[in-house]
């Protein structure tokens, strides 16, 4: 099965004559089929295309669980796609944000400062009262990290966390 990548989707939208919504609805059907795939590369590409369509104004709240699934992949490139999609599409009312708690805790314990930085970045964008309460101790522990990159990001995310959870 041939899957279109993001570049093909953008070219198709630009070259669509007349009604672009027909092309996009067809692309959404293809993306839904790709999200059912077990191949992480295919699923990550589908989430990337959904993120682009979300930036164009199309709803992708139905794919929130798939975004969390891509966030949990081992490859950094896939994680980055999932985390970017979460930053773009998750709101305070997104149900699956609670599933991110353990995923973020795991990333905070990573030896790679880039994995930790990616997790802190998404936390700053999707923080809820529950996430702030559950992850405050982990972020405070990162303030003592020997890596300046992690310390800086942890310090900055505390502001967002205290806005959502002032009792912390």
N, C-alpha and C positions, 0 to 999 in steps of 0.2 A: 504494500500500500504506500502510495506517495503522499507524504505530508508536506504542506507548504510551510516555509519558515516565515519569520516576521517580514523579511524583505519582500517575499512574494506577496504577502498580504498587503503591504503598503503599496506596492506596484499595482496590484489588482484594484485597490480602492481608488487610486489616482486615475487608472485607465478605465474605470467603470463608466460607461456612457449612460447618461440619464439618471436612473434611480440607483443610488449607491446603497440604499437600505436593502435591496434585494441581494446584492453581492455580500453585504455584511451578514445578513441572516443566513445565507448559505455558508459563509465562513464560520459562523457560530455553530452551525450543525456539525461541520467538520471538526471544530475544536472540541465539541462535546464528545465526539467519537474518539478523538485523540486522548482525551482525559480518561477514558476507560482503559487505555493501554497500560500494560504493566512495565513498559520500557521507560526508564527515568528520563532519557533524552527526549522522547516524544512528549511525555507529560510536561517537562520543563518548557519545551517550545510552545506547547499549547497555553501554558500559564503566561508566558511572555507575550503571546499574541493577545490574550485576554486583557493583559495589563495595558497594552496599546489601545485596544478598543475601549477600555475604561477611560483612558485619557481623552478619547474622542466623545465621551459622554454616554457610553453604553453600560448597562448595569452588569456587574459580575458577582453580585452577592451570592448567587447560586453556586459559585465555584469556590467558596471560601474554604471548604474542607480540602479541596485539591491543592489550594495554595499552601495550607499547613503541611500537607503531605510532601510537597516539593521542598518546603523549608526543612524538612527532616532528612533529606538526602545527604549522603556523605560528601559528595563532590562540592567544592566551594562554588563552582560556576552555577550549579543547580540551586544551591542554598541562596546565592545572591539573587537569582531570579525570583525565588519564593519570597524572600524577605522584601524585595522591592515591590512585589505585588501586594504583600501585606501592608506595607507603608502606604501604598496608593489607595487600596480599596477597603481596608478594615476601618470600621467606625466604632463608636462607643456601644452601638447596639448589635454588633456582630457577635453571634453566639459562640463561634469557635475560638474567640480570643482566649477563653479560659484554657483551651487545649495547648496554648502556647507557653503556659507557665513552666511545665517540666522541660519543654524543648529549650526555652531560654536559659533555664538553670543549667542544663547540660552544656550549652554553648558558653556560658559564663565560666565554666570549669575547663574549657579547652586550653591547650597549650599554645595555640595559634592566636596571636593578638588580632589578626584580621577576622577570625571567626568571632571572637569576643566583641570586637568593634562593630561588626555587622549586627550582632544580637542587641547590643546597646542602642544602635541606631534605630532598629525596628521598635524597641521598647519605647524610645522617646516619641515615636509616631503613633503607637497604638495603645499607650498606657491607659489603663482603666483603674478604678479604685481598687478592684480585687488584685489586679496585676501589681500595682504599686505596693499594696500591703504584703503580698506574697514574696515579692522580689527585693524589697527594700534592704533586707539583711545582706543579700548577695551583692547588691550594688555598693553598699557601704563597705563590704569586705574588699571589693575591687579598688577602693580608694587607697588601699595600702599596697597595691600591685607594684612590683619593681619596674614595670613597663610604663613609661610616661604616656604613651598613646592610650592605654587602657585607663590610667588614672584621669586623664583629661576628659575622656568620654564619660566615665563614671560620674565625675563631678558635674558635668553638664546635664546628664540625664536626671540627676537628683532634683533639679529645678522642676522639670515636668512631673516627676513623681510626687513632689510635695504639693504641686498645684492640684493633683487629683486626690491625694491622701494627706491632708495637712496634719493629721494626728501623728504621722510618722515622725 
